Amino acid sequence: MALSDRILVLDDEPGNLATLRFNFGRRFNLLESSSPAQALELLNSKPCAVLLVDQRMPEMEGLEFIKQAKAICPRALAILLTAYTDIEVVIDALNSGLVYRYLRKPWDRAELEATLRQALELHLLEEENRQLVARLEQVGHQLGKDLEQRGGLDTMVAESLAMKQVLERVAQVAPTSSSVLVTGESGTGKELVAREVHRRSQRANGPFISVNCGALSPGIIESELFGHEKGSFTGALARKAGRFELANRGTLFLDEVGDLSAEVQVKLLRVLQEREFERVGGDQTLKVDFRLICATHRNLEELVRQGQFREDLYFRISVFPIHLAPLRERPEDIGPLADHFLKRLSGDFGKAFAGFSGEARSLLATHPWPGNVRELENAVERAMITADSEWIELDELAFLGAGREPRQDTQGRLDAMLDALERRELAAALERCEGSVTRAAEDLGVKRTALYYKMKKHGLDK
């Protein structure tokens, strides 16, 4: 819908209308009326951005007209022209938000022109922001649907106890408005967890705005977060909305929040406390409503002790912490994750893959994965590119061992993998046998005493 730049001028005296037309008719798009009833009819067909209304009129007082006009144009800004005797009533209207500004009669031409211009610019800016937020919500909703269709959100792999606990914590915090801090090494999937919290929240239809604080220089991050006004610095050729504005009624995700400078930390703390801010180079205070999720691979508690991160900010952003263990500490997830990526990426390659050979799967299970889940996904994609059959063989994954020194803890990782597989088989047998240890022992071909020992070892005896 096109934005309106019309200003309705309402005054019961034709002479006053003529004076306003003479002074401002060439500078603004004026819509004139000397009758409140006629003016209300005009607003139904010609919405206005600003209402310039005289308070004292015989047919209807200005404030009463503004109340009725706001029912037709709820976002129009009202300017009241009034005498000294009406000041107390006008102050109440200002405090309630009914009136944007008031000017005492006789009005000063320069002051009235500046007030009209400011009101018009503010209205147009607010309407542009509303349309931008609406477009972002549509894009965010479509992006969420696309990710779900690709298996990005609804299929978070959680075979390990550590990941199952992560999903439990996501389910606990998502319906609330509490701030969340996701910690873990790079590549463990912190943004995926943040998106899952957003998707399960009451803000799911709002925008999800992501900012990588570590990828932006200190001179840019402030403008990215808060936005800037035209001419506020070299290169600021136009007004720009910041990420706080864009995240209104949605979720703001600050990745690598531990890299924020001390100056930006102070400003972020104020936004979290007051839910308001000003753009760089601006003096207009903007209100925002967003849910904050932060992530970092750094130890924020240690940074607080070193004086590099504000303690009060740390407490604000870490109301509900969620930690993601590195992939090497949850080997049960490696195989299922590799299968997940193989299936998800098959559509991009235009062919179906049957899976990984036994040798290839063993290599995946024993690789240390310093890059965590991100490295695993890239490895699967690279193997798919070179594969000449429907199976991913060991040769396609040989690059994982290239340039690496033999590791001393291979046996330990293999033992962990075997323990995970043993626990899974025991749990499956007990489920098949409806909890009967005797039947499960027979099913597995082991003695009951041995099964009891294994159950205790893996925490299945509770």
Summary of the structure (lengths in Angstrom):
residues: 462
radius of gyration: 31.6
end to end distance: 62.6
largest distance: 105.9
contacts: 1392
relative contact order: 0.07
helix: 54%
strand: 15%
